[in-house]
Amino acid sequence: MSDIRSLIRTIPDFPKPGVNFRDVTPIFENAAAFQHLVHMLATQWYGKVDRIAALEARGFPFGSPLALALRVPLALVRKKGKLPGPVLRQTYEKEYGLDEVEMHTDAVQPGEHILVLDDLLATGGTAEAACKLVEQAGGVVVGCQFVIELDGLPGRQVLRDYEVHALEVFDA
């Protein structure tokens, strides 16, 4: 299965009226498509990264098999209060206020080349916060990878200092 786009389901008016939610769960329900997607990502990033920083929550199921395929460790970037032990924390702006993401202080080693990974690029705030966490830990962000990018939203501009890749682009 090579047409990942056909498996991305659009849910109108979720989570609020006027929003078209792009649902990636059908990809996970199709083993051949999921394997193909991971292979595409692995081919793109093989030999270029020392570690993947996957964002909660839908970045995790993409990040885990990709880390295995690339034979690199996986760092988790989670919402505030979800990780035990010492963490680095980064605040970012959301549509209606501020939020925070965290990463363990030892999740990234100084000088490591890190791929920041999530399912969707929209406003870019969470991914930018993850990039800042990686840099705070001494890592080097070599790219930001998304399955979906929503065109017409500022995500790519927010991440303009980084190499940004998306497998599929949809209108916002």
N, C-alpha and C positions, 0 to 999 in steps of 0.2 A: 504494500500500500504506500504510494508516494504522495497522494493528495491529502496532506495534513489539513489544508484549509477546509475541505469538505467535512471534516470531523469536528470542527469548531462550531459549536451550537450557539445561536443567538437567542437570548432570553429577553424579550422586550419588557420594559418597565420594571427592571430589577436592578438594584435594590430599591429604586424609587422611580416614579413616573418620568418618562423621557429618556431614561438610561437604557441602552442596549448592552446587556451583560454578555461578554464573550466567554463561553463555558468550555473549558478544555477537558472536562472529565470524559467525554466520549473517546478521546485519544487513549486514555488509560484503559478503556474497555475494549480496545482493539490492539491485541498484543503485537501484531505485525506492524501496525502504524506507529505504535509507541517505540518499538525497537528501531524502526526506520528513522524516527525523529532523533532518538539518542545517537544513532550512527551518524546522521547529518551533523549534529552538534559536535560529536567527537572528532569527525573529520576536519571540521573548521578549526578546532582548538588544540588538536593533538600536538604536543611538544612545545606549546606556547604558555602553558600555565603550570604553576606548582600546587595550586589549591583552588577550589571553588567556594565562593561565599554565596550560599543559597538563601533567598528571602522567604520568610514565613508568609503564607502557608503553602501556596501552590508552587513556589520555587523548589520546595523540598522533594516532591516526587520526580521532578526533572533532574534536580541536582544529584540525587543519590545514584541513579544508574549512570549518569554522565561521569561522576567522580570515579566509579568503578571502571568504566570504559577507558578513561584517561589514566587510570592508576594513580590518582592524586587524592589527598584528603579533602574532606568536606567541612567547611565552617558554616555554622548556623547563625543567621541573623534573625532575631526574634523580637516580638513585641515586648515592651517593658514588663519586667517581673516574671518572665517565663524561664529564664536560665538560672540555675543555681551557681553559687560561687562568684568570684570577682568578675565583673563585666566592664566593658567600655560602653558608653551610652551616647547616642546622638539624637538630638531633637530636630524635628523637621515640621514644616507647615503642611497642614491638610486644608481641605476646603473650608472647614469651620473650626479652626483652632490648631493646636499643636499636638504632636504625638512623638513617641520616642521608640527607637529600636536599640537593641543591645546585641553584643557579641562577647564571648568569653575573652578575657585579656590575653590568653595564650592561643587563641584560635588561629591567628595569623602570625607568622614569624617575620622579623624585619628582612626586607629585601625580596620576599616571595612575590612571584607574579600571580595575581589573583584575577579570576573571572567572576564577576558579579552576575548572578543568574536569577531570573524571575519569569513567571509566566507571561506577564503583561506590562507594557510600558504605556502609561497614560500621562499623568502630570509629572512623573519623574521624581517626586519627593522622596519616596521610600528608597529607590535605587540610589539617589544622590546621598542619602543618609548612610546607606550601606558602604558606598565608596569612601565616604569620610571616615567611617569606622575602620575600614581596611587601612587607610592612610594613617590614621591615628595609631594603629598597631605597628606601623612601619612597613606595611605591604605596598606593593605597586599594582594599581588597577590596570590590567592590560586590555580589558574590555568589559562591556555590559551586554549580556545576551538575553533576549526575550523570545518567547514563542510568538507573541502577538505584539504589534505596536498599533496604537490608536492614532491615526492621522488626524490632524486638526487640534490636537492637544499639545501642551508645551513640553512633553517629556524629553524629546530629542534635544530641544534647546536647553533645557535644564542640565542635561548631561553632555553639553557641547565640548567639555574638556576631556571626554572619554570616547573611545571607539565604541560605537553602538551598533548592534546587529539585531534584527528581528527576522524570524522565518516568514511571517505573514503580516501584512498591513491591512487594517480595516478602517473604514471611516468611523470617526468617533460618534 
